[in-house]
Amino acid sequence: MKSEPKKKLPNKKVISSAKFEAKEQFTKSALENLKTENERIVNSLKKSGEIKESKRK
């Protein structure tokens, strides 16, 4: 009988690297979402008059 060749699994460094990349990508995405949401809320509050626009130098 001929046994099927075993699939070569990635080593731990490759797996850890992929996990790190996924976490980093998720973190960047979450940060961008928070920035966008913050800008939306601030603009909404400015329009409603709840806060006044501050002039930056």
Backbone as ProteinMPNN parsed JSONL, in Angstrom:
{"seq_chain_A": "MKSEPKKKLPNKKVISSAKFEAKEQFTKSALENLKTENERIVNSLKKSGEIKESKRK", "coords_chain_A": {"N_chain_A": [[0.83, -1.198, 0.0], [0.357, 2.214, -0.693], [1.159, 5.05, 1.054], [-0.375, 8.229, 1.567], [1.262, 11.316, 0.934], [2.242, 13.344, 3.67], [0.844, 16.481, 4.53], [2.743, 19.394, 4.61], [3.075, 21.291, 7.433], [2.989, 24.745, 8.42], [5.761, 26.276, 10.106], [6.177, 27.21, 13.614], [7.048, 29.876, 13.798], [6.107, 31.069, 11.459], [3.361, 30.809, 11.823], [3.007, 32.32, 14.185], [3.81, 34.796, 13.23], [1.845, 35.319, 11.307], [-0.396, 35.474, 12.98], [0.331, 37.718, 14.478], [0.368, 39.65, 12.447], [-2.344, 39.643, 11.752], [-3.515, 40.566, 14.127], [-2.332, 43.093, 14.271], [-3.361, 44.282, 11.964], [-6.078, 44.268, 12.602], [-6.023, 45.984, 14.791], [-5.177, 48.399, 13.602], [-7.341, 48.84, 11.892], [-9.436, 49.074, 13.742], [-8.598, 51.391, 15.068], [-8.742, 53.295, 13.008], [-11.513, 53.231, 12.573], [-12.395, 54.247, 15.039], [-11.32, 56.841, 14.929], [-12.731, 57.912, 12.757], [-15.369, 57.731, 13.727], [-15.155, 59.433, 15.924], [-14.653, 61.914, 14.663], [-17.085, 62.186, 13.301], [-18.905, 62.424, 15.419], [-17.969, 64.761, 16.705], [-18.348, 66.643, 14.643], [-21.119, 66.509, 14.446], [-21.877, 67.486, 16.964], [-20.875, 70.076, 16.753], [-22.489, 71.119, 14.731], [-24.95, 71.085, 15.999], [-24.572, 72.961, 17.911], [-23.675, 72.359, 20.398], [-21.0, 72.303, 21.026], [-18.359, 74.669, 20.544], [-16.489, 75.693, 17.696], [-13.006, 75.383, 17.797], [-10.265, 77.485, 17.18], [-7.384, 76.574, 15.571], [-3.871, 77.095, 15.764]], "CA_chain_A": [[0.0, 0.0, 0.0], [1.08, 3.476, -0.785], [0.573, 6.055, 1.951], [-0.421, 9.573, 0.988], [2.26, 12.189, 1.57], [1.694, 14.25, 4.689], [0.929, 17.903, 4.203], [3.711, 20.084, 5.446], [2.47, 22.371, 8.201], [3.927, 25.863, 8.617], [6.416, 26.236, 11.417], [5.579, 28.095, 14.623], [7.375, 31.274, 13.514], [5.195, 31.54, 10.42], [2.034, 30.922, 12.436], [3.045, 33.469, 15.094], [3.904, 35.994, 12.404], [0.515, 35.537, 10.729], [-1.265, 35.929, 14.07], [0.723, 39.087, 14.781], [-0.102, 40.487, 11.336], [-3.806, 39.754, 11.858], [-3.805, 41.45, 15.265], [-1.918, 44.444, 13.909], [-4.321, 44.779, 10.982], [-7.318, 44.523, 13.335], [-5.794, 47.177, 15.613], [-5.185, 49.562, 12.712], [-8.708, 49.02, 11.426], [-10.218, 49.573, 14.878], [-8.175, 52.765, 15.307], [-9.33, 54.115, 11.942], [-12.949, 53.324, 12.849], [-12.571, 55.163, 16.167], [-11.047, 58.208, 14.465], [-13.856, 58.31, 11.916], [-16.525, 57.912, 14.597], [-14.899, 60.635, 16.713], [-14.864, 63.07, 13.788], [-18.519, 62.272, 13.036], [-19.559, 62.913, 16.64], [-17.567, 66.156, 16.904], [-19.04, 67.444, 13.635], [-22.53, 66.534, 14.818], [-22.005, 68.383, 18.109], [-20.641, 71.438, 16.262], [-23.685, 71.532, 13.988], [-26.065, 71.309, 16.919], [-24.243, 74.073, 18.789], [-23.273, 71.874, 21.714], [-19.624, 72.749, 21.23], [-17.943, 75.709, 19.609], [-15.266, 75.352, 16.983], [-11.811, 76.053, 18.304], [-9.343, 77.862, 16.11], [-6.033, 76.054, 15.792], [-2.805, 77.949, 15.227]], "C_chain_A": [[0.867, 1.252, 0.0], [0.404, 4.497, 0.133], [0.635, 7.423, 1.296], [0.609, 10.459, 1.679], [1.574, 13.131, 2.558], [1.84, 15.688, 4.214], [1.914, 18.561, 5.162], [3.026, 21.266, 6.12], [3.477, 23.505, 8.366], [4.553, 25.786, 10.005], [5.813, 27.288, 12.351], [5.864, 29.566, 14.348], [6.428, 31.851, 12.478], [3.806, 31.745, 10.997], [1.98, 32.148, 13.352], [3.063, 34.77, 14.311], [2.54, 36.328, 11.803], [-0.46, 36.035, 11.782], [-0.96, 37.374, 14.42], [0.21, 40.039, 13.711], [-1.61, 40.702, 11.425], [-4.187, 40.694, 12.996], [-3.468, 42.893, 14.933], [-2.908, 45.058, 12.928], [-5.64, 45.13, 11.66], [-7.179, 45.807, 14.153], [-5.829, 48.438, 14.763], [-6.592, 49.872, 12.24], [-9.582, 49.603, 12.535], [-9.872, 51.033, 15.161], [-8.766, 53.705, 14.26], [-10.829, 54.304, 12.171], [-13.221, 54.294, 13.99], [-12.339, 56.611, 15.756], [-12.216, 58.736, 13.65], [-15.092, 58.597, 12.768], [-16.37, 59.177, 15.441], [-15.15, 61.893, 15.883], [-16.357, 63.284, 13.515], [-19.254, 62.862, 14.239], [-19.234, 64.391, 16.865], [-18.283, 67.057, 15.908], [-20.528, 67.573, 13.956], [-22.76, 67.515, 15.98], [-21.779, 69.844, 17.696], [-21.882, 71.964, 15.547], [-24.836, 71.853, 14.919], [-25.797, 72.448, 17.886], [-23.834, 73.649, 20.181], [-21.841, 72.278, 22.041], [-19.291, 73.801, 20.171], [-16.65, 75.265, 18.943], [-14.104, 76.114, 17.588], [-10.878, 76.326, 17.148], [-7.965, 77.358, 16.46], [-5.025, 76.958, 15.136], [-1.864, 77.139, 14.387]], "O_chain_A": [[1.938, 1.315, 0.605], [-0.789, 4.769, -0.004], [1.575, 7.736, 0.565], [0.802, 10.354, 2.89], [0.481, 13.639, 2.309], [2.83, 16.055, 3.581], [1.905, 18.305, 6.366], [2.466, 22.135, 5.452], [4.68, 23.261, 8.445], [3.942, 25.292, 10.952], [5.038, 28.144, 11.924], [5.023, 30.42, 14.629], [5.992, 32.996, 12.601], [3.146, 32.74, 10.698], [1.025, 32.923, 13.303], [2.404, 35.737, 14.69], [2.13, 37.489, 11.793], [-1.267, 36.923, 11.508], [-1.873, 38.17, 14.635], [-0.318, 41.106, 14.022], [-2.098, 41.81, 11.2], [-5.083, 41.525, 12.844], [-4.22, 43.808, 15.268], [-3.255, 46.233, 13.052], [-6.253, 46.15, 11.348], [-8.103, 46.62, 14.204], [-6.437, 49.434, 15.153], [-6.993, 51.035, 12.192], [-10.372, 50.516, 12.295], [-10.761, 51.829, 15.462], [-9.239, 54.792, 14.595], [-11.356, 55.401, 11.986], [-14.167, 55.078, 13.925], [-13.071, 57.505, 16.18], [-12.641, 59.877, 13.832], [-15.78, 59.595, 12.553], [-17.337, 59.909, 15.65], [-15.791, 62.831, 16.356], [-16.836, 64.418, 13.499], [-20.13, 63.711, 14.077], [-20.124, 65.182, 17.179], [-18.776, 68.121, 16.282], [-21.121, 68.634, 13.757], [-23.726, 68.278, 15.971], [-22.424, 70.746, 18.233], [-22.276, 73.115, 15.736], [-25.609, 72.777, 14.668], [-26.7, 72.864, 18.612], [-23.662, 74.494, 21.06], [-21.513, 72.56, 23.194], [-19.853, 73.821, 19.076], [-15.83, 74.563, 19.535], [-14.19, 77.313, 17.856], [-10.722, 75.501, 16.248], [-7.433, 77.675, 17.524], [-5.285, 77.526, 14.075], [-0.899, 77.678, 13.846]]}, "name": "protein", "num_of_chains": 1, "seq": "MKSEPKKKLPNKKVISSAKFEAKEQFTKSALENLKTENERIVNSLKKSGEIKESKRK"}
